[in-house]
Amino acid sequence: MILFIDTHLNDVAIVLYENGEIVKEKVIEDVKETSSIVMYTIKKILNKSIPDEIIVVNGPGSFTGVRLGVTTAKTLAFSWHKDIRTVTSLECMALSTEEENKIVGFSDKNGYYIGIFDNDYNLIGNYEYISNSEFEEYSQKYKVITDVTLNYKKIIEYVRDNKEVLNPHEVNPIYVKKIAVEK
Amino acid sequence: MIRVAKLEDVSDILELGQKLLSNFDKTYDIANYIKNDNYIAIISEEKKINAFLLISENASSYELEAIYVIDKYRHQGIASNLIKYFLTNYYDKQKDIFLEVRSDNTEAIKLYQKFGFEIINTRPKYYQNKDAYVMKRVEYMKDVNILSIETSCDETSIAIVKNGVEVVALTILTQMDTHANFGGVVPEIASRMHTENITMVLEETLNKAHMKVSDVDAIAVTYAPGLLGSLLVGIEFAKVLSYVYDKPLIKVNHLVGHIYANKIGDHLKFPCLALIISGGHTELVKMTGDYEFEMLGETQDDAIGEAFDKVARVIGLPYPGGPNIEKLAREGEDTYKLPNVLNDGSYNFSYSGLKSSVINLVNKERQKGNEINKADLACSFQTTAVKELTQKLDLALKETGIKNVIIAGGVSANKYLRGKVKEVCDKFDAELTLPEFIYCTDNAAMIGAAAYPLYLKEDFADLDLNAKSTSNIC
């Protein structure tokens, strides 16, 4: 049984995978206070069972949102002594599209997070965060996929088969976007 | 108020007792119990009795006969308080205590177990068709270990505290060096570092204590006030532990934590005046008991620690400003004239005027091309800032007649301030209690100490607990 946690934006997704299938899926849209619902939702979904593995989306996205998901996942893995793996929000998008050129991106109001992937879902170059005006220019040159429905089954199976198991202490968010003091 | 029953309480006790047992008046001759010095404690509010505890005593043991709390006052820890009152004030440790309880009254059984009672016997069909358990108290109150978490600012700290007074293990990971590069705490970086380090801080704390999370009785966490993003990391972490290990979750106010830093080693005595002084708070609070607060006065603008930090920046001292002002002030004298403090007969404080006048003074002297004597200015500022506190404390000691004073919060680490507060206390023959140095600044041990009374009251939080950036203690 694999528990998948994604809190990187305003939507919170908690998914349970078992024997080749998504057995439970709870997506709560447009959450105002992520902290109030994450643990509560996980508790309901798990219904007293303990997963064998945990997968968490470790960003990029809302700083606080990503942090809550990662803190929850690493603490669960540490406490239960279970395997934990991470996947990025942009990898999730790339894994969920059938298009050939996988340039994926999503907006956080002030700008766009962008990632370019090859057909084996390997990241080409680095993730980038660009402003809305830069995005306008960029999207005229390249076709950016911004609207995908996440394919949780494919994401979970890909991560399970391709990503390495991490020490829970070393599971941390990636932020990409610079904060004022870093500029 | 808890007190021992008197003869004039008999009719009230009988009235409550009827609700417990239809033939209560036939079973217990309350007047006789009182006359024979058997023990009846009651809780009364003005003239009305809300709860009672009846214990009979013979040569070798006690029997807990009855305990009753009226509906409206249930789930507030009143039954616990009655038992605690008996154990603290009347109980002779040489004697055993017995009681009988219906086997399906799980709530009462849980309460008794908390006080060290164990089931020693079953009496089949004792209550009509229900069994009764005979319980005996085998030890004085089981030890309570609380795992506590503090992440409200730039320290990731986890502790295990026993019975609210003894620190079993404490780890404090400070981010001060990182934030010093930016001249102050950067909230986003503080939150990031909490997430990076928190499981490691837990592991280290457990190793120090030679304990597992499953060994503790509850998980406590600071939920307010503080940096929102930082608080949220600690809260989420605490919720996970509470869920995985099925332990009650206790939310603790950071400022109450600073007060309860004095409980470590059991130094907190009531009634007392508490001076809470930190980067975000300047408050004078009267305490009459555990979690019984009355705000006497608070800052009308800046907090004292904030003023220290801003003045430090203006005269070019590195972060953290407060300790650096204190250090520099030792080399200077009180030569600069600074405006006097808020003197309106209230217990309120004000620091923005003082802060502004220092800034203006520095700017004026610079314009004139004059060199500022930084040490003298630091000393003058510190002297005036502390005088603001001591004047109000002086007034409160005089008007309340209270003889215990505690200082809490980060600024209580200032030694000059400690000395001046001590002088005022000495003047009124009041006892000053200071937390040990390590418990003055942010730490999780104080959160564990503050969580203990809440644990006894079973004041628990749910998994939807959220952080609050601002919050007063009363």
HADDOCK unambig.tbl for C-alpha pairs under 7 A between the chains (distance, minus, plus):
assign (segid A and resid 35 and name CA) (segid B and resid 236 and name CA) 6.77 0.50 0.50
assign (segid A and resid 35 and name CA) (segid B and resid 466 and name CA) 6.18 0.50 0.50
assign (segid A and resid 36 and name CA) (segid B and resid 464 and name CA) 4.11 0.50 0.50
assign (segid A and resid 36 and name CA) (segid B and resid 465 and name CA) 5.87 0.50 0.50
assign (segid A and resid 36 and name CA) (segid B and resid 466 and name CA) 5.71 0.50 0.50
assign (segid A and resid 37 and name CA) (segid B and resid 464 and name CA) 5.98 0.50 0.50
assign (segid A and resid 39 and name CA) (segid B and resid 239 and name CA) 6.82 0.50 0.50
assign (segid A and resid 39 and name CA) (segid B and resid 240 and name CA) 6.79 0.50 0.50
assign (segid A and resid 39 and name CA) (segid B and resid 463 and name CA) 6.35 0.50 0.50
assign (segid A and resid 40 and name CA) (segid B and resid 463 and name CA) 5.62 0.50 0.50
assign (segid A and resid 40 and name CA) (segid B and resid 464 and name CA) 6.44 0.50 0.50
assign (segid A and resid 64 and name CA) (segid B and resid 229 and name CA) 6.44 0.50 0.50
assign (segid A and resid 67 and name CA) (segid B and resid 195 and name CA) 6.78 0.50 0.50
assign (segid A and resid 68 and name CA) (segid B and resid 233 and name CA) 6.50 0.50 0.50
assign (segid A and resid 68 and name CA) (segid B and resid 236 and name CA) 6.59 0.50 0.50
assign (segid A and resid 71 and name CA) (segid B and resid 195 and name CA) 5.87 0.50 0.50
assign (segid A and resid 71 and name CA) (segid B and resid 233 and name CA) 6.71 0.50 0.50
assign (segid A and resid 71 and name CA) (segid B and resid 236 and name CA) 6.87 0.50 0.50
assign (segid A and resid 71 and name CA) (segid B and resid 237 and name CA) 6.35 0.50 0.50
assign (segid A and resid 72 and name CA) (segid B and resid 236 and name CA) 6.25 0.50 0.50
assign (segid A and resid 72 and name CA) (segid B and resid 237 and name CA) 6.23 0.50 0.50
assign (segid A and resid 72 and name CA) (segid B and resid 240 and name CA) 6.34 0.50 0.50
assign (segid A and resid 75 and name CA) (segid B and resid 199 and name CA) 6.55 0.50 0.50
assign (segid A and resid 75 and name CA) (segid B and resid 237 and name CA) 6.47 0.50 0.50
assign (segid A and resid 75 and name CA) (segid B and resid 240 and name CA) 6.61 0.50 0.50
assign (segid A and resid 76 and name CA) (segid B and resid 240 and name CA) 6.44 0.50 0.50
assign (segid A and resid 169 and name CA) (segid B and resid 199 and name CA) 6.02 0.50 0.50
assign (segid A and resid 169 and name CA) (segid B and resid 200 and name CA) 6.31 0.50 0.50
assign (segid A and resid 172 and name CA) (segid B and resid 196 and name CA) 6.07 0.50 0.50
